Amino acid sequence: MSRPPSERLPQLGDWRDHEQLRKMQDDQLRELLVWARQSPFYRKRFGDGAAPASRGDFEDLGLTSKQDLRDAYPFGMLAVPRGELATYHESSGTAGSPTPSYYTEADWTDLAERYARKWVSIEPDDVFLVRTPYALMITGHLAHAAARTRGATVVPGDNRSLAMPYSRVVRVLHDLGVSLTWSMPTETLLWAAAARAAGLVPNRDFSSLRALFVGGEPLSPARRARISEIWGVPVVEEYGSTETGSLAGECPEGHLHLWADRAVFEVFDPRTGALSASGAGQLVVTPLYRQAMPLLRYNLEDNVEVSLDPCPCGWQLPTVRVLGRSAFGHRVGPATITQARLEELVFGLPLEHGVMFWRARARADLLEIEIEVAAPHREAACAALTAAVKAACGDIPARVDGVPVGTLVPTEALTGVHDVVKPRSLFGPDEDWSKALLYY
């Protein structure tokens, strides 16, 4: 049977140092390895020999891959009776095969607690706009559950629904007095553009807003600072996945900490096959309180840098820098250009230039960059970015073009209202019956 939801899980401050934290991990790891024996996938992997029972045995195990999860679809990883499941999910990956994930009610207690660990706390009088998918991915459900455990009012603003265009997001943010939001960083820039299109000023006309919770894509310091400038509130970062839930959150000092009291984290070097507690490589995760679907040494394949250096916040948890795909680059002349590198330069432009949207194409012989910028600032913004690229990347062939506002993000996308209707089959003589049975 699953553990009762009331069982106390580790809380920040329950340990004094990394040594004590490791002992806490070891105690729970033994129970996790017992749970894993109930999973068909791990029973097969363990074979006929003695099942792993300690940290030493655990560290002899191979990695669990995303392909392993796909091959076990739908319930080959299940370690509890089907009737104990609370939710079923699939990740947003584009590999073509489903990556299943499922949780019990007790698993959800752990999930919600981890997400709610924010230095800007979620309070009962908050109005919390959840602007991430509510479908098979966990992201929207996770924030929703965490906010409800703290008593906040949740506004379920799914970003994949035609019923929630940007014009409606702006209305909800303004009229409902939204105080906290959860979205990808790019979403917050789109809201700002939509607010301005509606005649509103982001850092003036949304007085209830007190923080923007963001995750789901790499966020450079420059873009983070720009979002905070535009809205006039802190930007609080979160890191996780559908397969694992929240893995890291931000401390009051602005560092992203891995929740090592709830999971074992390792860094995998794909070149050497070595695993370590810190350094650069791919993040490997073992959630310690996941009973429905135990994952042992699950390779998320996200590129990270993990450090065990002390943080002034005193949490005694590893810090992580999530690189994601931004760690990969393209050669232009003698230089390697990454998205993170360019993002720092674009959002390093002066705020008054108003640049929020850009795109770039890296060719072997030319770096092309387009920035969306109003005519009065176009020449200055292009000149400044050209100089910044040269200073940061050397004398590579580069061209920066300014395009009118509305080119990269059409104004219609920011101001339009979709015609979302329920399906019907009977129409009058002057109605368009081609819309029969359609939801849009």
C-alpha positions as CSV (number, residue, x, y, z in Angstrom):
1,M,0.0,0.0,0.0
2,S,1.1,3.6,-0.6
3,R,2.3,5.6,2.4
4,P,-0.3,7.9,3.9
5,P,-0.4,11.4,2.6
6,S,-0.1,12.7,6.2
7,E,3.4,11.2,6.6
8,R,5.9,14.0,7.1
9,L,8.3,14.7,4.2
10,P,11.7,16.4,4.7
11,Q,11.5,20.2,5.1
12,L,14.1,22.9,4.5
13,G,16.2,23.2,7.7
14,D,15.9,19.5,8.7
15,W,19.7,19.0,8.0
16,R,22.8,20.9,9.0
17,D,25.2,20.0,6.1
18,H,25.7,17.9,3.0
19,E,26.8,14.9,5.1
20,Q,23.6,14.9,7.1
21,L,21.6,15.4,3.9
22,R,23.3,12.4,2.3
23,K,22.4,10.2,5.3
24,M,18.7,11.3,4.9
25,Q,18.9,10.3,1.3
26,D,20.4,6.9,2.2
27,D,17.6,6.2,4.7
28,Q,14.9,6.9,2.1
29,L,16.8,5.3,-0.8
30,R,16.5,1.9,0.9
31,E,12.7,2.2,0.9
32,L,12.7,3.4,-2.7
33,L,14.7,0.4,-3.8
34,V,12.0,-1.8,-2.1
35,W,9.3,0.1,-4.1
36,A,11.2,-0.3,-7.3
37,R,11.1,-4.1,-7.0
38,Q,7.3,-3.8,-7.6
39,S,7.9,-2.3,-11.0
40,P,7.9,-4.8,-13.9
41,F,10.7,-2.7,-15.6
42,Y,13.0,-2.8,-12.6
43,R,12.2,-6.4,-11.7
44,K,13.4,-7.3,-15.2
45,R,16.5,-5.1,-14.9
46,F,17.4,-6.5,-11.5
47,G,17.2,-10.0,-12.8
48,D,17.4,-13.2,-10.7
49,G,20.1,-12.0,-8.4
50,A,19.8,-10.0,-5.2
51,A,17.9,-6.8,-5.7
52,P,19.8,-3.6,-4.8
53,A,19.3,-2.6,-1.2
54,S,21.8,0.2,-0.4
55,R,23.6,3.2,-1.8
56,G,26.5,1.0,-3.0
57,D,24.1,-1.3,-4.9
58,F,22.3,1.7,-6.3
59,E,25.5,3.2,-7.7
60,D,26.2,0.0,-9.6
61,L,22.9,0.4,-11.5
62,G,22.9,1.6,-15.1
63,L,20.9,4.7,-16.1
64,T,17.2,4.8,-16.9
65,S,16.6,6.6,-20.2
66,K,13.7,8.3,-21.8
67,Q,13.6,5.5,-24.3
68,D,13.1,3.0,-21.4
69,L,10.0,5.0,-20.4
70,R,8.7,4.9,-24.0
71,D,9.4,1.2,-24.3
72,A,7.5,0.6,-21.1
73,Y,4.4,2.5,-22.3
74,P,1.8,2.6,-20.8
75,F,2.1,0.9,-17.4
76,G,5.4,-1.1,-17.5
77,M,6.9,1.1,-14.8
78,L,3.9,0.8,-12.5
79,A,4.8,-0.2,-8.9
80,V,1.4,0.1,-7.2
81,P,-2.0,-1.4,-7.9
82,R,-3.7,0.5,-10.8
83,G,-6.5,1.6,-8.4
84,E,-4.1,3.7,-6.4
85,L,-3.2,6.0,-9.2
86,A,-4.4,9.6,-9.0
87,T,-3.2,11.0,-12.3
88,Y,-1.6,9.9,-15.6
89,H,0.6,12.2,-17.7
90,E,2.8,12.3,-20.8
91,S,5.7,14.7,-21.5
92,S,5.7,17.3,-24.2
93,G,8.6,15.7,-26.1
94,T,8.5,15.4,-29.8
95,A,10.1,12.0,-30.3
96,G,6.8,10.6,-31.6
97,S,6.4,8.0,-28.9
98,P,4.6,8.7,-25.6
99,T,6.7,9.1,-22.5
100,P,4.3,8.1,-19.7
101,S,4.3,9.2,-16.1
102,Y,1.9,8.6,-13.2
103,Y,1.4,9.5,-9.6
104,T,-0.5,8.4,-6.5
105,E,-2.2,10.9,-4.2
106,A,0.7,10.6,-1.8
107,D,3.1,11.2,-4.6
108,W,1.2,14.4,-5.3
109,T,1.8,15.6,-1.7
110,D,5.5,15.5,-2.4
111,L,5.0,17.2,-5.9
112,A,3.0,20.1,-4.5
113,E,5.3,20.7,-1.6
114,R,8.3,20.9,-3.8
115,Y,6.8,23.3,-6.3
116,A,5.5,25.6,-3.4
117,R,9.1,26.1,-2.1
118,K,9.4,29.7,-3.4
119,W,11.2,32.6,-1.7
120,V,8.2,34.6,-2.8
121,S,5.6,32.5,-1.0
122,I,2.2,31.5,-2.2
123,E,-0.4,33.0,0.2
124,P,-4.1,32.4,0.8
125,D,-5.0,35.9,-0.5
126,D,-3.1,35.4,-3.8
127,V,-4.8,35.2,-7.2
128,F,-2.5,32.9,-9.1
129,L,-2.7,32.7,-12.9
130,V,-1.5,29.4,-14.2
131,R,-0.5,29.9,-17.8
132,T,1.0,26.6,-18.8
133,P,-0.6,23.5,-20.4
134,Y,-3.3,21.6,-18.5
135,A,-3.3,18.7,-20.8
136,L,-1.2,15.5,-20.4
137,M,1.9,17.4,-19.2
138,I,2.2,18.0,-15.5
139,T,3.1,21.6,-15.4
140,G,-0.3,23.3,-15.1
141,H,-1.7,20.7,-12.7
142,L,1.4,21.0,-10.6
143,A,1.2,24.7,-10.0
144,H,-2.6,24.4,-9.6
145,A,-2.2,21.8,-6.9
146,A,0.6,23.7,-5.1
147,A,-1.4,26.9,-5.0
148,R,-4.5,25.2,-3.7
149,T,-2.5,23.6,-0.8
150,R,-1.6,27.2,0.2
151,G,-5.1,28.4,-0.1
152,A,-4.6,30.7,-3.1
153,T,-7.3,31.4,-5.7
154,V,-6.2,29.7,-9.0
155,V,-7.0,31.1,-12.5
156,P,-6.5,28.2,-14.9
157,G,-5.3,30.1,-17.9
158,D,-4.0,27.2,-20.1
159,N,-1.7,28.5,-22.8
160,R,-2.7,25.8,-25.3
161,S,-6.4,26.8,-25.3
162,L,-8.1,29.0,-28.0
163,A,-10.4,30.2,-25.2
164,M,-7.4,32.1,-23.6
165,P,-5.9,34.5,-26.2
166,Y,-3.4,37.1,-25.1
167,S,-6.0,39.8,-25.0
168,R,-7.9,37.8,-22.4
169,V,-4.8,37.1,-20.4
170,V,-4.2,40.8,-20.1
171,R,-7.9,41.4,-19.1
172,V,-7.6,38.7,-16.4
173,L,-4.3,40.0,-15.1
174,H,-5.7,43.5,-14.8
175,D,-9.3,43.0,-13.7
176,L,-8.9,40.1,-11.3
177,G,-5.9,41.6,-9.6
178,V,-3.6,38.7,-10.3
179,S,-0.7,38.7,-7.9
180,L,1.3,35.6,-9.0
181,T,1.7,33.9,-12.3
182,W,3.3,30.7,-13.6
183,S,4.5,30.5,-17.3
184,M,7.4,30.2,-19.6
185,P,9.6,33.4,-19.6
186,T,8.7,34.2,-23.2
187,E,5.0,34.3,-22.2
188,T,5.7,37.3,-19.9
189,L,7.1,39.3,-22.8
190,L,4.1,38.4,-24.9
191,W,1.8,39.7,-22.1
192,A,3.7,42.9,-22.0
193,A,3.3,43.4,-25.7
194,A,-0.4,42.6,-25.5
195,A,-0.8,45.0,-22.5
196,R,0.8,47.8,-24.4
197,A,-1.4,47.0,-27.5
198,A,-4.4,47.4,-25.1
199,G,-3.1,50.8,-23.9
200,L,-1.8,49.6,-20.6
201,V,1.7,50.0,-19.0
202,P,3.0,46.7,-17.5
203,N,4.8,48.2,-14.5
204,R,2.1,50.7,-13.8
205,D,-1.4,49.2,-14.4
206,F,-1.0,45.8,-12.7
207,S,-0.6,47.0,-9.2
208,S,-1.6,43.6,-7.6
209,L,1.2,41.7,-9.3
210,R,4.0,40.8,-7.0
211,A,6.0,38.1,-8.7
212,L,6.3,36.1,-12.0
213,F,7.1,32.4,-11.5
214,V,8.8,31.1,-14.7
215,G,10.2,27.8,-16.0
216,G,10.3,25.5,-19.0
217,E,13.1,27.2,-21.0
218,P,16.6,28.4,-20.3
219,L,16.6,32.0,-19.0
220,S,19.7,34.2,-19.3
221,P,20.5,36.8,-16.6
222,A,19.9,39.6,-19.1
223,R,16.5,38.4,-20.2
224,R,15.5,37.8,-16.6
225,A,16.5,41.3,-15.6
226,R,14.6,42.8,-18.6
227,I,11.4,41.0,-17.7
228,S,11.7,42.2,-14.2
229,E,12.3,45.8,-15.4
230,I,9.3,45.6,-17.8
231,W,6.9,44.4,-15.1
232,G,8.5,45.9,-12.0
233,V,8.4,42.7,-10.0
234,P,10.8,39.8,-9.2
235,V,11.1,36.9,-11.7
236,V,11.3,33.6,-9.8
237,E,12.7,30.6,-11.6
238,E,11.6,27.0,-11.3
239,Y,13.1,23.8,-12.9
240,G,11.5,20.4,-13.4
241,S,9.9,17.9,-15.7
242,T,6.7,15.9,-16.2
243,E,8.6,12.8,-15.3
244,T,9.8,14.1,-12.0
245,G,7.9,17.2,-11.0
246,S,9.8,20.2,-9.5
247,L,13.6,19.5,-9.2
248,A,14.9,22.9,-8.3
249,G,13.7,26.3,-7.0
250,E,15.1,29.7,-6.4
251,C,16.4,30.9,-3.0
252,P,16.3,34.5,-1.7
253,E,19.8,35.0,-3.0
254,G,18.7,34.3,-6.6
255,H,20.4,30.9,-6.9
256,L,18.6,27.8,-8.3
257,H,18.9,24.9,-5.7
258,L,18.3,21.2,-6.4
259,W,15.8,19.6,-4.0
260,A,18.3,17.1,-2.8
261,D,16.2,16.2,0.3
262,R,13.6,14.8,-2.1
263,A,15.8,13.3,-4.8
264,V,19.3,12.1,-5.5
265,F,21.1,14.1,-8.2
266,E,24.1,13.1,-10.2
267,V,25.9,14.6,-13.2
268,F,26.6,12.3,-16.1
269,D,29.5,13.0,-18.6
270,P,28.4,11.3,-21.8
271,R,31.9,11.4,-23.2
272,T,33.4,9.3,-20.3
273,G,30.4,7.7,-18.8
274,A,31.4,9.0,-15.4
275,L,28.8,10.1,-12.8
276,S,29.6,12.7,-10.1
277,A,27.8,14.8,-7.5
278,S,28.8,18.1,-9.2
279,G,30.3,19.5,-12.4
280,A,29.0,19.9,-16.0
281,G,27.0,17.3,-17.9
282,Q,23.6,15.7,-18.1
283,L,21.4,15.7,-15.0
284,V,20.5,12.3,-13.6
285,V,17.6,12.2,-11.1
286,T,16.3,9.6,-8.6
287,P,13.1,10.9,-6.9
288,L,13.1,9.5,-3.4
289,Y,9.4,9.7,-2.6
290,R,7.9,8.5,-5.9
291,Q,6.0,5.3,-5.3
292,A,3.7,4.9,-8.3
293,M,6.6,5.0,-10.8
294,P,10.0,4.7,-9.1
295,L,12.8,6.1,-11.3
296,L,16.3,5.0,-10.5
297,R,19.1,7.1,-12.0
298,Y,16.8,8.7,-14.6
299,N,18.8,10.6,-17.2
300,L,16.8,13.8,-18.1
301,E,19.4,14.6,-20.8
302,D,19.3,18.3,-19.8
303,N,22.7,19.9,-19.8
304,V,23.5,21.5,-16.4
305,E,26.3,22.7,-14.2
306,V,25.9,21.6,-10.5
307,S,27.9,23.0,-7.6
308,L,28.2,22.1,-4.0
309,D,29.7,25.4,-3.0
310,P,27.9,27.1,0.0
311,C,25.2,29.6,-0.7
312,P,24.5,32.6,1.6
313,C,20.9,31.5,1.9
314,G,22.0,28.6,4.2
315,W,19.8,26.0,2.6
316,Q,22.7,23.5,2.3
317,L,21.5,22.3,-1.1
318,P,23.4,22.0,-4.4
319,T,23.0,24.8,-6.9
320,V,22.3,24.2,-10.5
321,R,22.6,26.2,-13.7
322,V,20.3,24.8,-16.4
323,L,21.8,25.1,-19.9
324,G,19.3,23.0,-21.8
325,R,19.7,23.3,-25.6
326,S,21.4,26.7,-25.1
327,A,24.6,24.8,-24.5
328,F,24.7,23.8,-28.1
329,G,25.8,26.2,-30.8
330,H,26.6,26.8,-34.4
331,R,29.9,27.8,-36.0
332,V,30.0,31.2,-37.7
333,G,33.5,31.8,-39.0
334,P,35.9,31.1,-36.1
335,A,33.3,31.4,-33.3
336,T,30.6,29.1,-31.8
337,I,27.4,31.0,-31.4
338,T,24.8,29.8,-28.8
339,Q,21.3,31.1,-28.1
340,A,22.3,31.9,-24.5
341,R,25.2,34.1,-25.7
342,L,23.0,36.0,-28.2
343,E,20.2,36.4,-25.7
344,E,22.5,38.1,-23.3
345,L,23.5,40.6,-26.0
346,V,19.9,41.3,-27.2
347,F,18.6,41.9,-23.7
348,G,21.6,43.9,-22.9
349,L,20.3,46.7,-25.2
350,P,19.0,49.7,-23.4
351,L,15.4,49.4,-22.1
352,E,14.3,52.4,-24.0
353,H,14.9,50.6,-27.3
354,G,12.0,48.4,-26.4
355,V,13.4,45.2,-28.0
356,M,11.6,42.1,-26.7
357,F,11.5,39.8,-29.7
358,W,14.3,38.6,-32.0
359,R,15.5,35.7,-34.1
360,A,18.9,34.7,-35.5
361,R,20.2,32.3,-38.2
362,A,23.8,31.1,-38.0
363,R,25.4,30.3,-41.3
364,A,29.0,29.2,-41.7
365,D,29.8,32.6,-43.3
366,L,27.2,34.9,-41.7
367,L,25.3,35.5,-38.5
368,E,21.9,37.1,-39.4
369,I,19.9,38.7,-36.5
370,E,16.5,40.4,-36.7
371,I,15.2,42.4,-33.8
372,E,11.7,43.9,-33.6
373,V,12.1,47.6,-32.8
374,A,10.1,50.8,-33.3
375,A,11.3,53.1,-36.0
376,P,12.6,55.9,-33.7
377,H,15.0,53.4,-32.0
378,R,15.8,51.2,-35.0
379,E,19.1,52.6,-36.1
380,A,20.5,53.0,-32.6
381,A,19.4,49.5,-31.5
382,C,20.9,47.8,-34.6
383,A,24.2,49.7,-34.2
384,A,24.4,48.8,-30.5
385,L,23.7,45.1,-31.1
386,T,26.2,45.0,-34.0
387,A,28.9,46.4,-31.7
388,A,28.0,44.1,-28.9
389,V,28.2,41.0,-31.2
390,K,31.6,42.1,-32.4
391,A,32.9,42.7,-28.8
392,A,31.6,39.4,-27.5
393,C,32.2,37.1,-30.5
394,G,35.1,38.6,-32.3
395,D,35.3,39.9,-35.8
396,I,32.8,37.4,-37.2
397,P,30.6,38.2,-40.3
398,A,27.3,39.5,-38.8
399,R,24.3,41.5,-39.9
400,V,21.7,43.0,-37.6
401,D,18.4,44.2,-39.2
402,G,15.6,46.0,-37.4
403,V,12.1,45.1,-38.4
404,P,8.9,46.9,-37.5
405,V,6.9,46.0,-34.4
406,G,4.4,43.3,-35.3
407,T,6.7,41.5,-37.8
408,L,8.0,38.7,-35.5
409,V,5.0,38.7,-33.2
410,P,1.9,39.7,-35.2
411,T,-0.2,42.4,-33.5
412,E,-3.3,40.3,-34.3
413,A,-1.9,37.5,-32.1
414,L,-1.8,39.9,-29.2
415,T,-5.1,41.6,-29.7
416,G,-7.3,39.0,-31.4
417,V,-10.2,37.1,-29.8
418,H,-10.9,33.6,-31.2
419,D,-14.4,32.5,-32.0
420,V,-14.6,29.5,-29.6
421,V,-18.1,27.9,-29.8
422,K,-19.7,24.6,-28.8
423,P,-20.4,22.2,-31.7
424,R,-23.9,22.1,-33.1
425,S,-25.6,20.5,-36.1
426,L,-28.8,22.7,-36.7
427,F,-28.4,26.1,-38.4
428,G,-30.8,28.8,-39.6
429,P,-31.1,29.8,-43.3
430,D,-28.6,32.7,-43.0
431,E,-26.0,30.9,-40.8
432,D,-22.7,29.3,-42.0
433,W,-23.4,25.6,-41.6
434,S,-19.8,24.8,-42.5
435,K,-19.1,25.3,-38.8
436,A,-21.1,22.2,-37.8
437,L,-19.5,20.0,-35.2
438,L,-16.5,22.4,-34.9
439,Y,-15.2,23.6,-31.6
440,Y,-13.6,26.8,-33.1
